[in-house]
Amino acid sequence: MGIKIDLERSVQENAGTYYNLAKKMRKKSEGVESAILDTKKKIKKARKKEVKVEKKVVRIVRKKEWYESYEWSFTNSGKLVLMGRSAKENDAVVAKYFEEGDLFFHADIRGGSATILKGGIDAGEEDKEFAAILSVCFSKAWGRGFAVADTYSATREQVSKHLDGGFVAAGGFAISGTRTWYRNTPLKLRIGIDEKNRIVVGAPSADWMKRSVVVVPGKMAKGEGVKKLAKILDADPTEIQSMLPAGSLSIEK
């Protein structure tokens, strides 16, 4: 350590100069330490007040198929089933997509989905029973807590919007001729995810879903049921909500 000595001053004066300098440096050092401690306190306080920003989940909007404008499903053999979710949709489904060779299903209860099984006349009994189950699940029978309900099917020629010269109200249809009945059809609905990661519904026999559960009419409020299903299926609750029938439910398995 080098020390400069002023030869014109005494030893005591030179020592006094360095003593005063040391005091100044000590004060500066204490000030720096104090500033550091103060800065650390401010940083700690700021961290406590730090606002946690939630990560936004980015959902890819996929292009929907035309039939996804309605309630829909596919039988195990690949036949499309279309269902109206309102009186307006019932009329639209029948007017636009009910063709020769298809079958019309409707639960034997006032207030239900007009259900169309595409290619239903040539379909097997399993396909027809599949559509029959959907027709009772998406009817007032679900909201009333029924375990089973009757439903029927009719051909294109049997279904009309006219009855005895009058016009049937929105969502309703006049059926002529002999209907094919499906008695005591169970109200059980399978809901799950398909290979395109869409929320889908079907009869309990549906074997083409990646993961799924069976639901029935029950005492669990729909909102609560949707939350539980979303957790089980790891899916968007909004999509689940839109695919379920109106009314409470129970998760069977």
Buried (B, 14 or more C-beta within 10 A) or exposed (E): EEEEEEEEEEEEEBEEBEEEEEEEEEEEEEEEEEEEEEEEEEEEEEEEEEEEEEEEEEEEEEEEEEBEEBBBBBBBEEBBBBBBBEBEBBBBBBEEBBEEEBBBBBBBBEBBBBBBBBBBEEBEEEBBBBBBBBBBBBBBBBBEBBEEBBBBBBBBEBBBBEEEEEEEEEBBBBBEEEBEEBEEBBBBBBBBBBEEEBBBBBBBEBEBBEEBBBBBBBEBEBEEBBBBBBEBBEBBBEBBBEBBBEBBBEBEE
